[in-house]
């Protein structure tokens, strides 16, 4: 019975998609994981009775934007790192010496290190020990690059962007709230202290930043 | 049908990758050298639970400091956000790693090759119509376990992560407040005793003067 005649099950399709690349699996499951985690945080805010409605109106879009930044940076940065890691190996720029020597011996020396080279098809024709060595190294590079990429995106880029965005949102919201309250004051009762001067509004915070 | 808007993005991404690869110098990886073996070891031993653990540990090393050095917010906000970040990392990493490990073990149990004496349930995830290699099958099991864990985490995120994050955040904030209160007490203590000392010494002086009179 050939596989062409038998319809592929969902597990066959998943095997085909993720059986080859651990990096791809880490990226895709990571993105879904972040999305689910953010959905949980948003849900937790939405059902929290202790948070007033006005604050919820601010916190839910903030958490949503936080999730978007997180997912986008994770996907873009990690995907780039993974692609760079794979390409460094597939072009032959980073290769174990035994594989490199074997390729040179077989007359592929001129192709090594060129951007348009794809060693994967060439390696298929090589002896199994070279194939194994190349495969393990390529897989290791894929996972290493993906892990470094996810550390940079999740632990450096996301918190920096998130903090900038959250503090900006917080300040705008406070400024809006202050502007709303302002017409209620009678001109002769105005206190010209720091708290009531418009120019100070962007620098005031109420300590409700949610990260 | 091609999707408009995706192709230009892909071209930009491809060009970016090419530029980075071009800029990176070639590196010698000795056949059995430390670097080569380390790269191979990572490929063999790091899967999604380990990846989550690494992310959690590095997050603890970086994110609270980023929050504490946020120049755009006041001191109290810095403390609260750092406390919440630490709580979120601890809760997320602990449940994430445990759930992933458990689900990969479950996926392993349900991915057996069908055959005589093998229960039908234990062949549930086995890709019966594919050409199987051990290496690919191991990666597939890791994927199935991680995918399964995502389903489980839909519940644990709500039932464990969110409440645990809230509990830990409150705990950390109360710890910070207690430490602050203690610090303030210790700063105020000598001043009070000094005041008392001055008062008492003044009384003593008065008493001495009165005695003299």
Interface residues (C-beta under 8 A of the other chain):
Chain A: X3 X6 X7 X8 X9 X11 X12 X14 X15 X16 X18 X19 X20 X21 X22 X25 X26 X29 X30 X32 X33 X36 X37 X39 X40 X41 X43 X44 X79 X80 X83 X84 X87 X88 X91 X93 X94 X95 X96 X97 X98 X113 X115 X133 X135 X136 X137 X139 X140 X141 X142 X143 X144 X146 X147 X150 X151 X154 X155 X156 X159 X160 X163 X164 X167 X168 X170 X171 X205 X207 X208 X209 X210 X211
Chain B: X13 X16 X17 X18 X20 X21 X22 X24 X26 X27 X28 X29 X30 X31 X36 X38 X39 X40 X41 X42 X43 X44 X46 X47 X48 X51 X54 X55 X58 X59 X61 X62 X63 X66 X67 X70 X72 X73 X74 X76 X77 X80 X81 X84 X85 X92 X96 X125 X126 X127 X128 X129 X130 X131 X132 X135 X136 X137 X139 X140 X142 X143 X144 X146 X147 X150 X153 X154 X157 X158 X161 X162 X166
